[in-house]
Amino acid sequence: MSVIAARKATRQIRVGKVLVGGGAPISVQSMTTTKTHDVDATLQQIAELTAAGCDIVRVAVPNQEDADALGALVAKSPIPVIADIHFQPRYVFAAIDAGCAAVRVNPGNIKAFDDKVAEIAQAATAAGVSLRIGVNAGSLDQRIYAKYGGPTAEALVESALWEASLFEAVDFYDFKISVKHHDPLTVIAAYRLLSERCDYPLHLGVTEAGLALQGTVKSAVAFGVLLSEGIGDTIRVSLSAPPVEEVKAGVKILESLDLRPKQLEIISCPTCGRCQVDVYTLAEQVTDAFADFKVPLRVAVMGCIVNGPGEAREADLGVASGNGKGQIFVHGEVIKTVPEAEIVTSLLEAAQALAD
């Protein structure tokens, strides 16, 4: 019996070639850290994100120079590009005109946003562009902030649904919603409430989550709870780290919940006083050696004679190490025993044989 609840039925929107909501696979997003007007550097980063498994990429558009670069980026990006707009509504129209797949708008940060809704909806409809209404704890509409005394889950949801109602009033429904906070418990509460009150596709995120370890843990906690309840249609793991690390973390979260087909998985023991091999180093060496290996295999790196052989047998491929040597397993059978110095090479050879 699955512990993952059925996905909530949501509307489906299109972000370029990627479908979001309505039962479509949960997509992974990230955001470039380059200056958007540096087209070559931005495209290079987008290529790295795509190779890591990113489905949709967002780029910042804080000024006219960045807005002017959007057309060139869209033309060459291998994945859909979302323009991230704050403060200046004119850049929303520039992004639509440039052919961006979607535009993220933060109502709390855009001057006189409410007065621009009808015009934005008309332009987006004509171009077939979807939107994301992105509400953040740090930029909550001051009217709602004052009402609740802070960026509570209820405040985030009320802000998002108010802005959604403005688009609904002009018969525009082609958007997804996010309600982000730095606290994973507030994120869980907000998305649960939002999911109860609307059927729009939801973009999950923990904002200002922190450095790689803290941010990944906070995102995994919030996403794990929400996705297991069937809530969420697209995700971004926000990290103070290179954006490719966001994508890797997001992909692994989905794979761990069986919400994305598993790719290469390297499991390794936590080590203890029984270990007769440096598992940390060996696991890192195996991970580096398999960095470009694209075939979905589970590889076990074990350093203990107690659990090692059993764990290695459960994997597609594995090694149980000790006494300066390693037993190489393939589908539960020992195929050979090699010196410790030859473990990585032997695992790669066995993996390639399986792939072939």
C-alpha positions as CSV (number, residue, x, y, z in Angstrom):
1,M,0.0,0.0,0.0
2,S,1.4,3.4,-1.0
3,V,2.0,6.0,1.7
4,I,1.8,8.7,-1.0
5,A,-1.7,10.0,-1.3
6,A,-3.2,10.5,-4.8
7,R,-2.4,13.8,-6.3
8,K,-5.0,16.5,-5.8
9,A,-6.8,17.3,-9.0
10,T,-5.7,20.7,-10.1
11,R,-6.1,22.8,-13.2
12,Q,-3.5,22.3,-15.9
13,I,-1.4,25.1,-17.3
14,R,1.4,25.1,-19.9
15,V,4.8,26.6,-19.2
16,G,6.2,26.3,-22.7
17,K,6.6,22.6,-23.5
18,V,6.1,21.6,-19.8
19,L,2.6,20.9,-18.4
20,V,2.0,21.8,-14.8
21,G,-0.9,20.5,-12.8
22,G,-3.8,18.3,-14.0
23,G,-1.9,15.1,-13.3
24,A,1.3,16.1,-15.2
25,P,4.6,14.9,-13.7
26,I,5.9,17.1,-10.9
27,S,8.5,19.4,-12.5
28,V,11.7,20.7,-11.0
29,Q,12.6,24.4,-11.3
30,S,15.6,26.5,-10.5
31,M,16.8,30.1,-11.0
32,T,19.9,31.3,-12.7
33,T,22.4,33.4,-10.6
34,T,24.0,35.1,-13.6
35,K,23.2,38.6,-14.8
36,T,20.4,37.9,-17.2
37,H,21.8,40.4,-19.7
38,D,25.0,38.3,-19.9
39,V,23.3,35.9,-22.4
40,D,26.3,33.6,-22.9
41,A,26.9,33.0,-19.2
42,T,23.2,32.6,-18.5
43,L,22.7,30.1,-21.3
44,Q,25.8,28.1,-20.0
45,Q,24.2,27.9,-16.6
46,I,20.8,26.9,-18.1
47,A,22.6,24.1,-19.9
48,E,24.1,22.9,-16.7
49,L,20.7,23.0,-15.0
50,T,19.1,21.1,-17.8
51,A,21.8,18.4,-17.7
52,A,21.1,18.0,-13.9
53,G,17.4,17.4,-14.5
54,C,15.9,20.9,-14.4
55,D,12.5,21.2,-16.3
56,I,11.9,24.9,-16.1
57,V,14.3,27.8,-15.4
58,R,13.6,31.3,-14.0
59,V,15.7,34.4,-14.7
60,A,15.7,37.7,-12.9
61,V,14.6,40.8,-14.8
62,P,15.4,43.8,-12.5
63,N,16.2,46.3,-15.3
64,Q,15.8,47.2,-18.9
65,E,19.1,45.6,-20.0
66,D,17.9,42.3,-18.6
67,A,14.5,42.7,-20.3
68,D,16.2,43.4,-23.6
69,A,18.1,40.1,-23.3
70,L,15.1,37.8,-22.8
71,G,14.4,37.2,-26.5
72,A,17.9,35.9,-27.1
73,L,17.7,33.6,-24.0
74,V,14.3,32.2,-25.0
75,A,15.4,31.5,-28.5
76,K,18.4,29.3,-27.3
77,S,17.3,27.9,-24.0
78,P,16.6,24.1,-24.1
79,I,14.0,24.4,-21.4
80,P,11.2,26.9,-20.8
81,V,12.2,30.3,-19.4
82,I,10.2,32.1,-16.8
83,A,10.8,35.9,-16.3
84,D,10.9,36.9,-12.6
85,I,9.4,40.4,-12.3
86,H,9.3,42.7,-9.3
87,F,8.5,46.4,-8.9
88,Q,8.1,47.4,-12.5
89,P,5.0,46.1,-14.4
90,R,6.4,47.2,-17.7
91,Y,8.8,44.3,-17.6
92,V,5.9,41.9,-17.4
93,F,4.9,43.0,-20.9
94,A,8.5,43.0,-22.1
95,A,8.8,39.3,-21.0
96,I,5.5,38.4,-22.8
97,D,6.7,40.1,-25.9
98,A,10.0,38.3,-25.8
99,G,8.3,34.9,-25.9
100,C,9.0,33.8,-22.3
101,A,7.0,30.7,-21.4
102,A,5.7,32.2,-18.2
103,V,6.0,35.3,-16.0
104,R,6.4,35.2,-12.2
105,V,4.8,38.2,-10.6
106,N,5.0,39.2,-7.0
107,P,2.0,41.4,-6.3
108,G,3.3,42.6,-3.0
109,N,6.3,44.2,-4.8
110,I,4.7,45.6,-8.0
111,K,3.6,49.2,-7.9
112,A,-0.1,49.6,-8.6
113,F,-0.3,45.9,-9.5
114,D,-4.0,45.7,-9.0
115,D,-4.6,48.3,-11.7
116,K,-2.5,46.4,-14.2
117,V,-4.2,43.0,-13.9
118,A,-6.6,43.3,-16.8
119,E,-3.9,44.5,-19.1
120,I,-1.5,41.8,-18.0
121,A,-4.2,39.1,-18.5
122,Q,-5.0,40.4,-22.0
123,A,-1.4,40.3,-23.1
124,A,-0.8,36.9,-21.5
125,T,-3.9,35.4,-23.2
126,A,-2.9,36.7,-26.6
127,A,0.6,35.3,-26.3
128,G,-0.4,32.0,-24.7
129,V,1.7,32.8,-21.7
130,S,0.9,31.5,-18.2
131,L,1.7,33.3,-14.9
132,R,2.8,32.5,-11.4
133,I,1.3,34.5,-8.6
134,G,4.2,34.3,-6.2
135,V,3.6,35.5,-2.6
136,N,6.6,35.6,-0.3
137,A,6.7,36.2,3.5
138,G,9.3,38.9,3.0
139,S,7.3,41.0,0.5
140,L,3.7,40.5,1.7
141,D,1.2,43.2,0.8
142,Q,1.3,45.6,3.7
143,R,-2.5,45.7,4.1
144,I,-2.6,42.0,4.8
145,Y,0.6,42.1,6.9
146,A,-1.1,44.6,9.1
147,K,-4.3,42.6,9.3
148,Y,-2.6,39.4,10.6
149,G,0.4,41.0,12.4
150,G,2.9,39.1,10.3
151,P,3.3,36.7,7.4
152,T,1.3,33.9,8.9
153,A,0.0,31.0,6.7
154,E,-3.4,32.6,6.7
155,A,-1.9,35.9,5.6
156,L,0.0,34.3,2.7
157,V,-3.0,32.4,1.5
158,E,-5.4,35.4,1.7
159,S,-2.9,37.5,-0.3
160,A,-2.5,34.9,-3.0
161,L,-6.3,34.3,-3.3
162,W,-7.0,38.0,-3.4
163,E,-4.7,38.5,-6.3
164,A,-6.1,35.3,-8.0
165,S,-9.6,36.8,-7.6
166,L,-8.5,39.9,-9.6
167,F,-7.5,37.7,-12.5
168,E,-10.6,35.6,-12.2
169,A,-12.6,38.8,-12.5
170,V,-11.2,39.3,-16.0
171,D,-11.7,35.6,-16.9
172,F,-8.0,34.7,-16.7
173,Y,-7.2,31.4,-15.0
174,D,-3.9,30.4,-16.6
175,F,-1.7,30.6,-13.5
176,K,-0.1,28.7,-10.7
177,I,0.3,30.0,-7.1
178,S,3.1,29.9,-4.6
179,V,3.1,31.0,-0.9
180,K,6.6,30.8,0.4
181,H,8.1,31.2,3.8
182,H,11.4,30.4,5.4
183,D,9.8,28.2,8.1
184,P,8.9,24.7,6.7
185,L,6.0,24.3,9.2
186,T,4.4,27.6,8.0
187,V,5.0,26.4,4.5
188,I,3.1,23.2,5.2
189,A,0.3,25.0,6.9
190,A,0.0,27.5,4.1
191,Y,-0.1,25.1,1.2
192,R,-2.5,22.8,3.0
193,L,-4.9,25.7,3.4
194,L,-4.3,26.9,-0.1
195,S,-5.0,23.4,-1.5
196,E,-8.3,23.3,0.3
197,R,-9.4,26.7,-1.0
198,C,-8.5,26.5,-4.7
199,D,-7.7,24.1,-7.5
200,Y,-4.9,26.0,-9.1
201,P,-1.6,24.2,-9.6
202,L,0.8,24.9,-6.7
203,H,4.5,25.7,-6.9
204,L,6.1,24.5,-3.7
205,G,9.1,26.3,-2.2
206,V,10.7,27.2,1.1
207,T,12.2,30.6,0.6
208,E,15.4,31.9,2.1
209,A,16.0,28.3,3.2
210,G,19.8,28.8,3.8
211,L,23.0,27.0,2.8
212,A,23.0,23.7,1.1
213,L,22.6,21.4,4.1
214,Q,20.0,23.5,6.0
215,G,18.1,24.5,2.9
216,T,17.9,20.9,1.5
217,V,16.7,19.6,4.9
218,K,14.0,22.3,5.3
219,S,12.8,21.8,1.7
220,A,12.8,18.0,2.0
221,V,10.8,18.2,5.2
222,A,8.1,20.6,3.8
223,F,8.0,18.9,0.3
224,G,8.0,15.4,1.8
225,V,4.9,16.2,3.9
226,L,3.0,18.1,1.2
227,L,3.8,15.8,-1.7
228,S,2.9,12.7,0.4
229,E,-0.5,14.3,0.9
230,G,-0.9,14.9,-2.9
231,I,-0.2,18.6,-2.7
232,G,2.1,20.2,-5.2
233,D,2.6,20.3,-8.9
234,T,6.1,21.8,-9.4
235,I,9.0,22.5,-6.9
236,R,12.0,24.6,-6.4
237,V,14.6,23.9,-3.7
238,S,15.9,27.4,-2.8
239,L,19.6,27.2,-1.7
240,S,22.4,29.6,-1.0
241,A,24.5,27.4,-3.3
242,P,25.1,27.0,-7.0
243,P,21.7,26.5,-8.7
244,V,22.7,23.1,-10.0
245,E,22.6,21.9,-6.4
246,E,19.0,23.0,-6.2
247,V,18.1,20.8,-9.1
248,K,20.0,17.8,-7.8
249,A,18.2,18.1,-4.4
250,G,14.8,18.5,-6.1
251,V,15.3,15.5,-8.3
252,K,16.4,13.4,-5.4
253,I,13.4,14.5,-3.3
254,L,11.0,13.4,-6.1
255,E,12.9,10.1,-6.7
256,S,12.8,9.3,-3.0
257,L,9.0,9.6,-3.0
258,D,8.7,7.6,-6.2
259,L,7.3,10.7,-7.9
260,R,10.1,10.7,-10.5
261,P,11.8,7.6,-12.1
262,K,14.9,6.8,-10.2
263,Q,18.2,7.4,-11.9
264,L,21.6,6.3,-10.6
265,E,21.4,5.8,-6.8
266,I,24.5,5.3,-4.7
267,I,23.8,4.1,-1.2
268,S,26.5,3.8,1.4
269,C,26.7,2.7,5.0
270,P,27.0,5.3,7.8
271,T,30.2,3.6,9.1
272,C,31.0,2.6,12.6
273,G,33.8,1.0,14.5
274,R,33.5,-2.2,12.6
275,C,34.5,-0.6,9.3
276,Q,37.8,-1.8,7.8
277,V,37.8,0.7,5.0
278,D,37.4,4.5,4.7
279,V,33.8,4.5,3.5
280,Y,33.6,8.3,3.3
281,T,36.4,8.4,0.8
282,L,35.4,5.3,-1.1
283,A,31.8,6.5,-1.4
284,E,33.0,9.9,-2.7
285,Q,35.3,8.2,-5.2
286,V,32.5,6.0,-6.5
287,T,30.1,9.0,-6.7
288,D,32.7,11.0,-8.7
289,A,33.4,8.1,-11.0
290,F,29.7,7.6,-11.8
291,A,29.0,11.3,-12.2
292,D,28.3,10.9,-16.0
293,F,26.7,7.5,-15.8
294,K,23.1,7.8,-17.0
295,V,21.7,4.2,-16.6
296,P,19.3,3.8,-13.6
297,L,21.2,1.5,-11.2
298,R,21.4,1.2,-7.5
299,V,25.1,0.9,-6.4
300,A,25.9,0.0,-2.8
301,V,29.2,1.0,-1.2
302,M,29.5,-0.9,2.1
303,G,32.4,-1.1,4.6
304,C,31.2,-3.7,7.1
305,I,31.1,-7.5,7.1
306,V,27.9,-7.4,9.2
307,N,25.5,-5.6,6.9
308,G,27.7,-5.1,3.9
309,P,27.1,-8.3,2.0
310,G,23.4,-8.2,2.5
311,E,23.0,-4.6,1.5
312,A,25.3,-5.1,-1.5
313,R,23.2,-8.1,-2.6
314,E,20.0,-6.0,-2.5
315,A,21.5,-3.5,-5.0
316,D,22.0,-3.9,-8.7
317,L,25.7,-3.6,-8.1
318,G,27.7,-3.3,-5.0
319,V,30.9,-3.8,-3.0
320,A,31.4,-5.1,0.5
321,S,34.8,-4.0,1.7
322,G,37.2,-5.2,4.4
323,N,40.7,-6.4,5.1
324,G,42.1,-4.4,2.2
325,K,39.8,-5.9,-0.5
326,G,36.3,-5.7,-1.8
327,Q,33.7,-8.3,-2.9
328,I,32.0,-7.1,-6.1
329,F,28.3,-8.1,-6.3
330,V,26.1,-8.0,-9.3
331,H,22.4,-8.7,-8.7
332,G,23.2,-10.5,-5.5
333,E,26.0,-12.7,-6.7
334,V,29.7,-12.2,-6.0
335,I,31.5,-11.9,-9.3
336,K,35.0,-11.3,-8.0
337,T,37.1,-10.1,-5.1
338,V,39.6,-7.3,-5.8
339,P,42.2,-5.3,-3.9
340,E,40.8,-2.1,-2.3
341,A,42.7,0.1,-4.9
342,E,40.7,-1.6,-7.7
343,I,37.2,-1.3,-6.3
344,V,36.1,1.8,-8.1
345,T,37.4,0.6,-11.5
346,S,35.8,-2.8,-11.0
347,L,32.5,-1.2,-10.1
348,L,32.6,0.9,-13.2
349,E,33.4,-2.1,-15.4
350,A,30.6,-4.1,-13.9
351,A,28.2,-1.2,-14.3
352,Q,29.1,-0.7,-17.9
353,A,28.5,-4.4,-18.5
354,L,25.1,-4.1,-17.0
355,A,24.3,-1.1,-19.1
356,D,25.4,-2.8,-22.3
